[in-house]
Amino acid sequence: MQYFSDLKAKLIYVFRIPDAAHRDCVKIGEATFEDGDITLPPNSSALNKAAKERIDQYKYTKTAGIASFILILFAFALAN
């Protein structure tokens, strides 16, 4: 018999855009973490890379060259 997990690895990220228009604002987001390793420590390089890839999908952050500064990252598992 084979068993399959319904758990999906997710990451939560908090970032800000360091400019006057976004002063005192943060964005909290969630993304599926393809690596699947939920034991990674918060703010690890693998989580940072996954969060940056997700943040770059926002309409203006990458195409307009808007810099973002990630404040915190952590991984968790979520059942479907």
MDAnalysis code that builds the backbone (N, CA, C; Angstrom):
import MDAnalysis as mda
import numpy as np

u = mda.Universe.empty(240, n_residues=80, atom_resindex=np.repeat(np.arange(80), 3), trajectory=True)
u.add_TopologyAttr("name", ["N", "CA", "C"] * 80)
u.add_TopologyAttr("resid", np.arange(1, 81))
u.add_TopologyAttr("resname", ["MET", "GLN", "TYR", "PHE", "SER", "ASP", "LEU", "LYS", "ALA", "LYS", "LEU", "ILE", "TYR", "VAL", "PHE", "ARG", "ILE", "PRO", "ASP", "ALA", "ALA", "HIS", "ARG", "ASP", "CYS", "VAL", "LYS", "ILE", "GLY", "GLU", "ALA", "THR", "PHE", "GLU", "ASP", "GLY", "ASP", "ILE", "THR", "LEU", "PRO", "PRO", "ASN", "SER", "SER", "ALA", "LEU", "ASN", "LYS", "ALA", "ALA", "LYS", "GLU", "ARG", "ILE", "ASP", "GLN", "TYR", "LYS", "TYR", "THR", "LYS", "THR", "ALA", "GLY", "ILE", "ALA", "SER", "PHE", "ILE", "LEU", "ILE", "LEU", "PHE", "ALA", "PHE", "ALA", "LEU", "ALA", "ASN"])
u.atoms.positions = np.array([
    [0.848, -1.176, 0.000],
    [0.000, 0.000, 0.000],
    [0.890, 1.234, 0.000],
    [0.528, 2.208, -0.793],
    [1.264, 3.459, -0.838],
    [0.482, 4.545, -0.122],
    [1.216, 5.409, 0.538],
    [0.611, 6.545, 1.211],
    [1.092, 7.827, 0.558],
    [0.195, 8.774, 0.420],
    [0.521, 10.059, -0.168],
    [0.124, 11.146, 0.811],
    [0.947, 12.112, 0.926],
    [0.677, 13.214, 1.841],
    [-0.121, 14.304, 1.137],
    [-1.109, 14.826, 1.838],
    [-1.869, 15.968, 1.334],
    [-1.287, 17.286, 1.832],
    [-0.187, 17.208, 2.551],
    [0.416, 18.425, 3.080],
    [1.174, 19.160, 1.990],
    [0.999, 20.445, 1.960],
    [1.718, 21.317, 1.034],
    [2.616, 22.235, 1.847],
    [3.866, 22.309, 1.446],
    [4.779, 23.227, 2.134],
    [4.469, 24.649, 1.688],
    [4.346, 25.539, 2.639],
    [4.048, 26.945, 2.367],
    [5.082, 27.811, 3.047],
    [5.196, 29.022, 2.569],
    [6.019, 29.989, 3.278],
    [5.231, 31.276, 3.425],
    [5.472, 31.939, 4.521],
    [4.890, 33.252, 4.796],
    [6.042, 34.255, 4.719],
    [5.790, 35.365, 4.037],
    [6.826, 36.392, 3.937],
    [6.223, 37.745, 4.272],
    [7.055, 38.597, 4.797],
    [6.683, 39.982, 5.088],
    [7.761, 40.843, 4.444],
    [7.328, 41.783, 3.602],
    [8.324, 42.651, 2.981],
    [7.824, 44.074, 2.908],
    [8.768, 44.956, 2.669],
    [8.433, 46.369, 2.497],
    [9.178, 46.896, 1.284],
    [8.688, 47.988, 0.769],
    [9.333, 48.679, -0.342],
    [9.895, 49.977, 0.230],
    [11.212, 50.133, 0.165],
    [11.845, 51.284, 0.817],
    [11.790, 52.563, -0.021],
    [10.602, 53.151, -0.106],
    [10.478, 54.454, -0.764],
    [9.404, 55.264, -0.051],
    [9.325, 56.526, -0.353],
    [8.408, 57.429, 0.351],
    [6.942, 57.046, 0.165],
    [6.583, 56.566, -1.009],
    [5.184, 56.215, -1.277],
    [4.705, 55.030, -0.440],
    [5.628, 54.177, 0.002],
    [5.262, 52.979, 0.756],
    [5.747, 53.037, 2.209],
    [6.051, 54.219, 2.662],
    [6.538, 54.382, 4.032],
    [5.520, 53.833, 5.032],
    [5.993, 53.124, 6.020],
    [5.168, 52.537, 7.082],
    [4.202, 51.460, 6.581],
    [4.438, 50.913, 5.401],
    [3.587, 49.852, 4.854],
    [4.393, 48.561, 4.738],
    [3.735, 47.441, 5.019],
    [4.336, 46.137, 4.779],
    [3.343, 45.278, 4.022],
    [3.834, 44.310, 3.309],
    [3.002, 43.351, 2.591],
    [3.270, 41.983, 3.201],
    [2.219, 41.282, 3.561],
    [2.323, 39.928, 4.081],
    [1.769, 39.004, 3.015],
    [2.537, 37.993, 2.659],
    [2.100, 37.086, 1.610],
    [2.384, 35.642, 1.948],
    [1.798, 34.779, 1.151],
    [1.934, 33.337, 1.310],
    [2.222, 32.745, -0.055],
    [3.043, 31.727, -0.093],
    [3.349, 31.065, -1.355],
    [3.606, 29.591, -1.096],
    [3.372, 28.772, -2.103],
    [3.746, 27.371, -2.025],
    [5.259, 27.282, -2.148],
    [5.837, 26.452, -1.330],
    [7.290, 26.305, -1.290],
    [7.651, 24.973, -1.930],
    [8.136, 25.018, -3.152],
    [8.377, 23.810, -3.936],
    [9.426, 22.895, -3.324],
    [10.376, 23.454, -2.578],
    [11.416, 22.639, -1.944],
    [10.785, 21.621, -1.000],
    [9.746, 22.040, -0.303],
    [9.014, 21.145, 0.583],
    [9.628, 20.915, 1.943],
    [10.771, 21.485, 2.235],
    [11.436, 21.271, 3.512],
    [10.946, 22.299, 4.526],
    [9.994, 21.882, 5.366],
    [9.429, 22.823, 6.343],
    [10.294, 22.935, 7.589],
    [11.422, 22.212, 7.611],
    [12.317, 22.296, 8.770],
    [13.383, 23.370, 8.601],
    [13.354, 24.072, 7.477],
    [14.334, 25.143, 7.269],
    [14.146, 26.231, 8.318],
    [15.233, 26.815, 8.801],
    [15.087, 27.885, 9.792],
    [14.503, 29.148, 9.155],
    [13.812, 29.955, 9.966],
    [13.288, 31.226, 9.440],
    [14.409, 32.041, 8.787],
    [14.072, 32.716, 7.726],
    [14.985, 33.600, 6.999],
    [16.164, 32.882, 6.341],
    [16.040, 31.577, 6.105],
    [17.124, 30.844, 5.439],
    [17.238, 31.285, 3.983],
    [18.362, 30.984, 3.373],
    [18.578, 31.412, 1.988],
    [17.595, 30.750, 1.029],
    [17.215, 29.492, 1.289],
    [16.250, 28.809, 0.413],
    [14.867, 29.468, 0.500],
    [14.453, 29.835, 1.707],
    [13.174, 30.532, 1.868],
    [13.235, 31.920, 1.246],
    [14.358, 32.595, 1.421],
    [14.536, 33.926, 0.849],
    [14.410, 33.868, -0.673],
    [15.032, 32.874, -1.281],
    [14.964, 32.721, -2.736],
    [13.524, 32.480, -3.192],
    [12.813, 31.595, -2.493],
    [11.425, 31.296, -2.857],
    [10.527, 32.521, -2.690],
    [10.724, 33.280, -1.614],
    [9.929, 34.491, -1.391],
    [10.233, 35.531, -2.451],
    [11.492, 35.712, -2.787],
    [11.874, 36.698, -3.805],
    [11.258, 36.342, -5.151],
    [11.239, 35.054, -5.488],
    [10.603, 34.627, -6.742],
    [9.126, 34.986, -6.736],
    [8.459, 34.796, -5.604],
    [7.032, 35.136, -5.503],
    [6.828, 36.646, -5.561],
    [7.634, 37.393, -4.839],
    [7.512, 38.854, -4.826],
    [7.731, 39.415, -6.228],
    [8.655, 38.832, -6.968],
    [8.926, 39.290, -8.334],
    [7.761, 39.033, -9.282],
    [6.804, 38.203, -8.875],
    [5.622, 37.962, -9.705],
    [4.597, 39.093, -9.600],
    [4.715, 39.923, -8.560],
    [3.805, 41.066, -8.459],
    [4.016, 41.970, -9.666],
    [2.978, 42.611, -10.080],
    [2.972, 43.350, -11.343],
    [4.123, 44.335, -11.489],
    [4.444, 45.086, -10.454],
    [5.399, 46.177, -10.637],
    [6.748, 45.977, -9.958],
    [6.877, 45.029, -9.048],
    [8.135, 44.957, -8.306],
    [9.326, 44.624, -9.191],
    [9.185, 43.693, -10.105],
    [10.325, 43.331, -10.948],
    [10.367, 44.144, -12.238],
    [9.231, 44.269, -12.918],
    [9.241, 44.940, -14.223],
    [9.598, 46.413, -14.111],
    [9.217, 47.059, -13.012],
    [9.542, 48.476, -12.842],
    [10.847, 48.667, -12.076],
    [11.471, 47.569, -11.691],
    [12.731, 47.673, -10.971],
    [12.583, 48.198, -9.562],
    [11.436, 47.975, -8.946],
    [11.211, 48.441, -7.580],
    [11.883, 47.472, -6.615],
    [12.728, 48.000, -5.777],
    [13.424, 47.175, -4.798],
    [12.487, 46.787, -3.670],
    [12.666, 45.602, -3.138],
    [11.901, 45.175, -1.977],
    [12.871, 44.681, -0.917],
    [12.470, 44.764, 0.319],
    [13.304, 44.354, 1.430],
    [12.506, 43.364, 2.259],
    [12.937, 42.095, 2.267],
    [12.227, 41.046, 2.999],
    [12.574, 41.173, 4.481],
    [11.530, 41.208, 5.298],
    [11.722, 41.384, 6.729],
    [11.797, 40.058, 7.475],
    [10.920, 39.103, 7.147],
    [10.922, 37.814, 7.842],
    [10.289, 36.749, 6.952],
    [10.752, 35.519, 7.122],
    [10.255, 34.371, 6.362],
    [10.158, 33.168, 7.276],
    [9.131, 32.340, 7.086],
    [9.123, 31.053, 7.746],
    [8.287, 30.081, 6.940],
    [8.555, 28.790, 7.125],
    [7.874, 27.727, 6.391],
    [6.942, 26.971, 7.320],
    [5.917, 26.358, 6.737],
    [4.986, 25.520, 7.484],
    [4.310, 24.565, 6.522],
    [3.611, 23.579, 7.038],
    [2.877, 22.639, 6.201],
    [1.399, 22.908, 6.363],
    [0.664, 22.756, 5.277],
    [-0.767, 23.019, 5.274],
    [-1.470, 21.842, 4.620],
    [-2.443, 21.271, 5.283],
    [-3.206, 20.169, 4.718],
    [-4.227, 20.699, 3.720],
    [-4.425, 19.976, 2.632],
    [-5.414, 20.387, 1.635],
    [-6.812, 20.193, 2.144],
])
